[in-house]
Amino acid sequence: MTATTVHIPTIVTDRLILRAPQMTHGDLFADFLKTDRSKFIGGPYNDYRASTRAWGHMVGLWVMRGYSSHVWTLKDDTVIGHGGPWYPATWPEPEFGWTLYDAAHEGKGYAIEAMTTLRDWAWSYIGLTSCVAYIDPDNHASANLAKRLGGALDTDTTERPGGNENADVWRFHSGTAA
């Protein structure tokens, strides 16, 4: 019998550790999904089974694609969110996605620090050359982050998976860092 081990790199930034998802992180994600903060990713909802499936889907993409979201922690191991490049089987192309679990972590530059690092990692190590972000027009914080990451509105893309047919499509290309 041959076993395969997936290597998920730990990436350290000035203030964060971008790490492999763990089982205990799934419970934190489930707690986040119960809050109004999750409204731009299909929440809020209290269905633990559904949140566990969503978490497992994200984590499973590491095996299926060789990349997916990292969990973001402060240097003291406090989990603050997750994000990075991911590519669900039903998506037409890779997406940069991100979320902070608690409003207390907003406005501190954590999301731009994590996503700048993960964007550059996606270009350099995964070899992606283009990604999108599907962002609800009312999610101004994510739109601002997309712009700061070097994204531009893509009015030519018509497919918007994930149940948000009104989402704005932000396009990122390697070599167009902000």
PyRosetta script that sets phi, psi and omega in degrees:
from pyrosetta import init, pose_from_sequence

init()
pose = pose_from_sequence("MTATTVHIPTIVTDRLILRAPQMTHGDLFADFLKTDRSKFIGGPYNDYRASTRAWGHMVGLWVMRGYSSHVWTLKDDTVIGHGGPWYPATWPEPEFGWTLYDAAHEGKGYAIEAMTTLRDWAWSYIGLTSCVAYIDPDNHASANLAKRLGGALDTDTTERPGGNENADVWRFHSGTAA")
pose.set_psi(1, 134.6)
pose.set_omega(1, 178.8)
pose.set_phi(2, -107.8)
pose.set_psi(2, 132.3)
pose.set_omega(2, 177.5)
pose.set_phi(3, -107.2)
pose.set_psi(3, 142.5)
pose.set_omega(3, 176.9)
pose.set_phi(4, -113.3)
pose.set_psi(4, 133.1)
pose.set_omega(4, 177.0)
pose.set_phi(5, -112.1)
pose.set_psi(5, 131.5)
pose.set_omega(5, 177.8)
pose.set_phi(6, -89.3)
pose.set_psi(6, 129.8)
pose.set_omega(6, 176.2)
pose.set_phi(7, -95.9)
pose.set_psi(7, 117.8)
pose.set_omega(7, 175.2)
pose.set_phi(8, -110.7)
pose.set_psi(8, 112.8)
pose.set_omega(8, -175.0)
pose.set_phi(9, -69.7)
pose.set_psi(9, 144.4)
pose.set_omega(9, 169.2)
pose.set_phi(10, -93.1)
pose.set_psi(10, 127.3)
pose.set_omega(10, -178.6)
pose.set_phi(11, -118.9)
pose.set_psi(11, 126.1)
pose.set_omega(11, -178.5)
pose.set_phi(12, -106.3)
pose.set_psi(12, 129.0)
pose.set_omega(12, 175.3)
pose.set_phi(13, -108.3)
pose.set_psi(13, -172.3)
pose.set_omega(13, -179.7)
pose.set_phi(14, -57.4)
pose.set_psi(14, -40.4)
pose.set_omega(14, -174.3)
pose.set_phi(15, -123.3)
pose.set_psi(15, -7.3)
pose.set_omega(15, -171.5)
pose.set_phi(16, -126.8)
pose.set_psi(16, 159.6)
pose.set_omega(16, 168.0)
pose.set_phi(17, -120.2)
pose.set_psi(17, 121.5)
pose.set_omega(17, 178.6)
pose.set_phi(18, -100.5)
pose.set_psi(18, 112.6)
pose.set_omega(18, -166.8)
pose.set_phi(19, -131.0)
pose.set_psi(19, 172.5)
pose.set_omega(19, 177.0)
pose.set_phi(20, -66.1)
pose.set_psi(20, 140.3)
pose.set_omega(20, 174.1)
pose.set_phi(21, -64.8)
pose.set_psi(21, 144.9)
pose.set_omega(21, 177.9)
pose.set_phi(22, -125.5)
pose.set_psi(22, 164.0)
pose.set_omega(22, 179.8)
pose.set_phi(23, -54.0)
pose.set_psi(23, -44.8)
pose.set_omega(23, -177.6)
pose.set_phi(24, -64.5)
pose.set_psi(24, -27.0)
pose.set_omega(24, 177.1)
pose.set_phi(25, -66.8)
pose.set_psi(25, -28.6)
pose.set_omega(25, 179.2)
pose.set_phi(26, -62.5)
pose.set_psi(26, -35.5)
pose.set_omega(26, 176.9)
pose.set_phi(27, -68.1)
pose.set_psi(27, -36.9)
pose.set_omega(27, 176.5)
pose.set_phi(28, -65.5)
pose.set_psi(28, -39.0)
pose.set_omega(28, 176.1)
pose.set_phi(29, -63.6)
pose.set_psi(29, -42.9)
pose.set_omega(29, 178.2)
pose.set_phi(30, -61.0)
pose.set_psi(30, -40.7)
pose.set_omega(30, 177.0)
pose.set_phi(31, -63.4)
pose.set_psi(31, -42.0)
pose.set_omega(31, 176.8)
pose.set_phi(32, -60.1)
pose.set_psi(32, -42.2)
pose.set_omega(32, -178.5)
pose.set_phi(33, -64.3)
pose.set_psi(33, -18.5)
pose.set_omega(33, 177.5)
pose.set_phi(34, -78.0)
pose.set_psi(34, -12.5)
pose.set_omega(34, -174.5)
pose.set_phi(35, -98.2)
pose.set_psi(35, 162.2)
pose.set_omega(35, 177.1)
pose.set_phi(36, -64.4)
pose.set_psi(36, -19.8)
pose.set_omega(36, 178.9)
pose.set_phi(37, -62.2)
pose.set_psi(37, -21.2)
pose.set_omega(37, -177.1)
pose.set_phi(38, -87.1)
pose.set_psi(38, 6.2)
pose.set_omega(38, -173.6)
pose.set_phi(39, -61.2)
pose.set_psi(39, -26.7)
pose.set_omega(39, -178.5)
pose.set_phi(40, -85.7)
pose.set_psi(40, -2.1)
pose.set_omega(40, 175.6)
pose.set_phi(41, -125.2)
pose.set_psi(41, 28.5)
pose.set_omega(41, 173.1)
pose.set_phi(42, 100.1)
pose.set_psi(42, -5.6)
pose.set_omega(42, -179.4)
pose.set_phi(43, -91.0)
pose.set_psi(43, -168.5)
pose.set_omega(43, -5.5)
pose.set_phi(44, -80.4)
pose.set_psi(44, 152.1)
pose.set_omega(44, 172.7)
pose.set_phi(45, -153.2)
pose.set_psi(45, 153.6)
pose.set_omega(45, -175.6)
pose.set_phi(46, -105.2)
pose.set_psi(46, 10.7)
pose.set_omega(46, -176.8)
pose.set_phi(47, -80.3)
pose.set_psi(47, 98.7)
pose.set_omega(47, -176.9)
pose.set_phi(48, -60.8)
pose.set_psi(48, -37.2)
pose.set_omega(48, 178.4)
pose.set_phi(49, -62.6)
pose.set_psi(49, -42.5)
pose.set_omega(49, 179.6)
pose.set_phi(50, -67.1)
pose.set_psi(50, -40.7)
pose.set_omega(50, 179.4)
pose.set_phi(51, -67.3)
pose.set_psi(51, -34.7)
pose.set_omega(51, 177.1)
pose.set_phi(52, -66.1)
pose.set_psi(52, -40.7)
pose.set_omega(52, 176.4)
pose.set_phi(53, -63.6)
pose.set_psi(53, -42.6)
pose.set_omega(53, 179.5)
pose.set_phi(54, -62.3)
pose.set_psi(54, -43.3)
pose.set_omega(54, 178.3)
pose.set_phi(55, -63.3)
pose.set_psi(55, -46.1)
pose.set_omega(55, 179.1)
pose.set_phi(56, -61.4)
pose.set_psi(56, -35.8)
pose.set_omega(56, 176.6)
pose.set_phi(57, -61.9)
pose.set_psi(57, -49.0)
pose.set_omega(57, -179.8)
pose.set_phi(58, -61.2)
pose.set_psi(58, -46.0)
pose.set_omega(58, -179.1)
pose.set_phi(59, -66.6)
pose.set_psi(59, -40.2)
pose.set_omega(59, -179.5)
pose.set_phi(60, -62.5)
pose.set_psi(60, -23.6)
pose.set_omega(60, 178.0)
pose.set_phi(61, -64.6)
pose.set_psi(61, -23.3)
pose.set_omega(61, 174.2)
pose.set_phi(62, -60.0)
pose.set_psi(62, -38.2)
pose.set_omega(62, 178.6)
pose.set_phi(63, -76.3)
pose.set_psi(63, -45.0)
pose.set_omega(63, -174.4)
pose.set_phi(64, -71.5)
pose.set_psi(64, -40.3)
pose.set_omega(64, -175.0)
pose.set_phi(65, -110.4)
pose.set_psi(65, -21.4)
pose.set_omega(65, -175.6)
pose.set_phi(66, 90.4)
pose.set_psi(66, 2.2)
pose.set_omega(66, 175.1)
pose.set_phi(67, -159.0)
pose.set_psi(67, 160.4)
pose.set_omega(67, 175.5)
pose.set_phi(68, -175.0)
pose.set_psi(68, -160.8)
pose.set_omega(68, -178.2)
pose.set_phi(69, -73.0)
pose.set_psi(69, 145.2)
pose.set_omega(69, 168.5)
pose.set_phi(70, -95.7)
pose.set_psi(70, 151.9)
pose.set_omega(70, 170.0)
pose.set_phi(71, -87.0)
pose.set_psi(71, 135.8)
pose.set_omega(71, -178.7)
pose.set_phi(72, -100.5)
pose.set_psi(72, 126.1)
pose.set_omega(72, 175.8)
pose.set_phi(73, -127.3)
pose.set_psi(73, 152.7)
pose.set_omega(73, 169.1)
pose.set_phi(74, -73.2)
pose.set_psi(74, 170.3)
pose.set_omega(74, -177.9)
pose.set_phi(75, -63.1)
pose.set_psi(75, -20.5)
pose.set_omega(75, 177.4)
pose.set_phi(76, -89.2)
pose.set_psi(76, 12.2)
pose.set_omega(76, 178.7)
pose.set_phi(77, 76.2)
pose.set_psi(77, 10.2)
pose.set_omega(77, 174.2)
pose.set_phi(78, -69.4)
pose.set_psi(78, 121.6)
pose.set_omega(78, 178.6)
pose.set_phi(79, -76.0)
pose.set_psi(79, 128.0)
pose.set_omega(79, -179.4)
pose.set_phi(80, -116.9)
pose.set_psi(80, -13.5)
pose.set_omega(80, 179.7)
pose.set_phi(81, 166.4)
pose.set_psi(81, -163.1)
pose.set_omega(81, 176.5)
pose.set_phi(82, -154.9)
pose.set_psi(82, 163.8)
pose.set_omega(82, 176.4)
pose.set_phi(83, 168.5)
pose.set_psi(83, 177.2)
pose.set_omega(83, -179.8)
pose.set_phi(84, 136.7)
pose.set_psi(84, -168.7)
pose.set_omega(84, 178.0)
pose.set_phi(85, -77.4)
pose.set_psi(85, 137.7)
pose.set_omega(85, 174.4)
pose.set_phi(86, -148.4)
pose.set_psi(86, 161.4)
pose.set_omega(86, -172.1)
pose.set_phi(87, -149.9)
pose.set_psi(87, 77.9)
pose.set_omega(87, 177.9)
pose.set_phi(88, -57.5)
pose.set_psi(88, 152.4)
pose.set_omega(88, -176.2)
pose.set_phi(89, -58.6)
pose.set_psi(89, -29.7)
pose.set_omega(89, -178.1)
pose.set_phi(90, -93.6)
pose.set_psi(90, -0.2)
pose.set_omega(90, 177.5)
pose.set_phi(91, -82.4)
pose.set_psi(91, 146.6)
pose.set_omega(91, 179.3)
pose.set_phi(92, -76.0)
pose.set_psi(92, -17.2)
pose.set_omega(92, -178.3)
pose.set_phi(93, -165.2)
pose.set_psi(93, 168.4)
pose.set_omega(93, -179.8)
pose.set_phi(94, -63.0)
pose.set_psi(94, 150.6)
pose.set_omega(94, 179.2)
pose.set_phi(95, -128.2)
pose.set_psi(95, 143.4)
pose.set_omega(95, 165.5)
pose.set_phi(96, -90.5)
pose.set_psi(96, 123.1)
pose.set_omega(96, 177.9)
pose.set_phi(97, -128.5)
pose.set_psi(97, 154.3)
pose.set_omega(97, -179.3)
pose.set_phi(98, -158.9)
pose.set_psi(98, 154.6)
pose.set_omega(98, 172.7)
pose.set_phi(99, -160.5)
pose.set_psi(99, 143.3)
pose.set_omega(99, 170.1)
pose.set_phi(100, -104.1)
pose.set_psi(100, 132.4)
pose.set_omega(100, -173.9)
pose.set_phi(101, -75.0)
pose.set_psi(101, -23.8)
pose.set_omega(101, -174.0)
pose.set_phi(102, -137.2)
pose.set_psi(102, 136.8)
pose.set_omega(102, 179.3)
pose.set_phi(103, -59.6)
pose.set_psi(103, -23.3)
pose.set_omega(103, 179.5)
pose.set_phi(104, -62.0)
pose.set_psi(104, -19.0)
pose.set_omega(104, -179.3)
pose.set_phi(105, -98.1)
pose.set_psi(105, -1.1)
pose.set_omega(105, 177.2)
pose.set_phi(106, -76.2)
pose.set_psi(106, 155.4)
pose.set_omega(106, 174.7)
pose.set_phi(107, 74.8)
pose.set_psi(107, 10.9)
pose.set_omega(107, -179.2)
pose.set_phi(108, -110.3)
pose.set_psi(108, -0.7)
pose.set_omega(108, 179.2)
pose.set_phi(109, 83.2)
pose.set_psi(109, 8.5)
pose.set_omega(109, -178.8)
pose.set_phi(110, -65.0)
pose.set_psi(110, -43.9)
pose.set_omega(110, -176.7)
pose.set_phi(111, -65.5)
pose.set_psi(111, -42.5)
pose.set_omega(111, 179.2)
pose.set_phi(112, -67.6)
pose.set_psi(112, -37.4)
pose.set_omega(112, 177.9)
pose.set_phi(113, -62.7)
pose.set_psi(113, -47.0)
pose.set_omega(113, -179.5)
pose.set_phi(114, -67.2)
pose.set_psi(114, -48.1)
pose.set_omega(114, -173.7)
pose.set_phi(115, -73.7)
pose.set_psi(115, -31.1)
pose.set_omega(115, 173.7)
pose.set_phi(116, -62.1)
pose.set_psi(116, -44.6)
pose.set_omega(116, 178.9)
pose.set_phi(117, -63.6)
pose.set_psi(117, -45.2)
pose.set_omega(117, -177.6)
pose.set_phi(118, -73.7)
pose.set_psi(118, -31.8)
pose.set_omega(118, 174.1)
pose.set_phi(119, -61.8)
pose.set_psi(119, -49.5)
pose.set_omega(119, -179.2)
pose.set_phi(120, -64.4)
pose.set_psi(120, -36.5)
pose.set_omega(120, 176.4)
pose.set_phi(121, -63.8)
pose.set_psi(121, -41.7)
pose.set_omega(121, 179.3)
pose.set_phi(122, -61.4)
pose.set_psi(122, -41.0)
pose.set_omega(122, 179.4)
pose.set_phi(123, -69.8)
pose.set_psi(123, -47.4)
pose.set_omega(123, -171.6)
pose.set_phi(124, -79.4)
pose.set_psi(124, -42.7)
pose.set_omega(124, -170.8)
pose.set_phi(125, -102.3)
pose.set_psi(125, -34.9)
pose.set_omega(125, 178.6)
pose.set_phi(126, -85.8)
pose.set_psi(126, -31.3)
pose.set_omega(126, -178.7)
pose.set_phi(127, 90.7)
pose.set_psi(127, 13.1)
pose.set_omega(127, 175.6)
pose.set_phi(128, -66.2)
pose.set_psi(128, 148.0)
pose.set_omega(128, 178.2)
pose.set_phi(129, -119.3)
pose.set_psi(129, -14.5)
pose.set_omega(129, 179.5)
pose.set_phi(130, -152.7)
pose.set_psi(130, 142.2)
pose.set_omega(130, 174.9)
pose.set_phi(131, -143.6)
pose.set_psi(131, 162.2)
pose.set_omega(131, 174.1)
pose.set_phi(132, -122.5)
pose.set_psi(132, 168.0)
pose.set_omega(132, 167.0)
pose.set_phi(133, -135.7)
pose.set_psi(133, 126.8)
pose.set_omega(133, 177.3)
pose.set_phi(134, -93.9)
pose.set_psi(134, 111.1)
pose.set_omega(134, -171.7)
pose.set_phi(135, -124.5)
pose.set_psi(135, 125.5)
pose.set_omega(135, 176.3)
pose.set_phi(136, -58.3)
pose.set_psi(136, 135.7)
pose.set_omega(136, -178.5)
pose.set_phi(137, -58.3)
pose.set_psi(137, -22.8)
pose.set_omega(137, 178.6)
pose.set_phi(138, -86.4)
pose.set_psi(138, -4.5)
pose.set_omega(138, -179.4)
pose.set_phi(139, -91.8)
pose.set_psi(139, 75.7)
pose.set_omega(139, -174.6)
pose.set_phi(140, -65.0)
pose.set_psi(140, -35.1)
pose.set_omega(140, 179.5)
pose.set_phi(141, -62.9)
pose.set_psi(141, -43.6)
pose.set_omega(141, 179.1)
pose.set_phi(142, -69.7)
pose.set_psi(142, -36.8)
pose.set_omega(142, 176.6)
pose.set_phi(143, -62.7)
pose.set_psi(143, -41.8)
pose.set_omega(143, 177.6)
pose.set_phi(144, -64.2)
pose.set_psi(144, -39.0)
pose.set_omega(144, 177.5)
pose.set_phi(145, -65.2)
pose.set_psi(145, -43.2)
pose.set_omega(145, 178.4)
pose.set_phi(146, -57.9)
pose.set_psi(146, -42.6)
pose.set_omega(146, 178.8)
pose.set_phi(147, -63.9)
pose.set_psi(147, -43.3)
pose.set_omega(147, 179.6)
pose.set_phi(148, -66.0)
pose.set_psi(148, -26.6)
pose.set_omega(148, 178.4)
pose.set_phi(149, -81.9)
pose.set_psi(149, -1.2)
pose.set_omega(149, 179.7)
pose.set_phi(150, 96.1)
pose.set_psi(150, 10.5)
pose.set_omega(150, 179.1)
pose.set_phi(151, -78.6)
pose.set_psi(151, 157.6)
pose.set_omega(151, 176.9)
pose.set_phi(152, -135.3)
pose.set_psi(152, 145.5)
pose.set_omega(152, 176.6)
pose.set_phi(153, -59.4)
pose.set_psi(153, 134.0)
pose.set_omega(153, 179.5)
pose.set_phi(154, -112.7)
pose.set_psi(154, 103.7)
pose.set_omega(154, -177.7)
pose.set_phi(155, -89.0)
pose.set_psi(155, -4.0)
pose.set_omega(155, 180.0)
pose.set_phi(156, -88.5)
pose.set_psi(156, -25.7)
pose.set_omega(156, -179.2)
pose.set_phi(157, -76.2)
pose.set_psi(157, 126.8)
pose.set_omega(157, -176.8)
pose.set_phi(158, -104.1)
pose.set_psi(158, -24.6)
pose.set_omega(158, -177.7)
pose.set_phi(159, -82.2)
pose.set_psi(159, 132.4)
pose.set_omega(159, 179.0)
pose.set_phi(160, -134.6)
pose.set_psi(160, 91.3)
pose.set_omega(160, -178.0)
pose.set_phi(161, -74.5)
pose.set_psi(161, 171.7)
pose.set_omega(161, 174.5)
pose.set_phi(162, 88.9)
pose.set_psi(162, 10.5)
pose.set_omega(162, 174.3)
pose.set_phi(163, 85.1)
pose.set_psi(163, 8.7)
pose.set_omega(163, 179.2)
pose.set_phi(164, -120.5)
pose.set_psi(164, 82.2)
pose.set_omega(164, -177.5)
pose.set_phi(165, -68.1)
pose.set_psi(165, -11.9)
pose.set_omega(165, 178.9)
pose.set_phi(166, -96.4)
pose.set_psi(166, 1.5)
pose.set_omega(166, -176.1)
pose.set_phi(167, -62.4)
pose.set_psi(167, 144.1)
pose.set_omega(167, 168.1)
pose.set_phi(168, -78.5)
pose.set_psi(168, 143.5)
pose.set_omega(168, 177.3)
pose.set_phi(169, -103.6)
pose.set_psi(169, 119.6)
pose.set_omega(169, 175.5)
pose.set_phi(170, -103.5)
pose.set_psi(170, 131.8)
pose.set_omega(170, -176.6)
pose.set_phi(171, -111.1)
pose.set_psi(171, 137.2)
pose.set_omega(171, 177.4)
pose.set_phi(172, -123.3)
pose.set_psi(172, 139.0)
pose.set_omega(172, 175.6)
pose.set_phi(173, -125.7)
pose.set_psi(173, 142.5)
pose.set_omega(173, 176.9)
pose.set_phi(174, -60.7)
pose.set_psi(174, 144.4)
pose.set_omega(174, -178.3)
pose.set_phi(175, 87.0)
pose.set_psi(175, -1.5)
pose.set_omega(175, 178.5)
pose.set_phi(176, -116.8)
pose.set_psi(176, 54.0)
pose.set_omega(176, 178.2)
pose.set_phi(177, -72.8)
pose.set_psi(177, 149.4)
pose.set_omega(177, 179.7)
pose.set_phi(178, -73.9)
pose.dump_pdb("model.pdb")
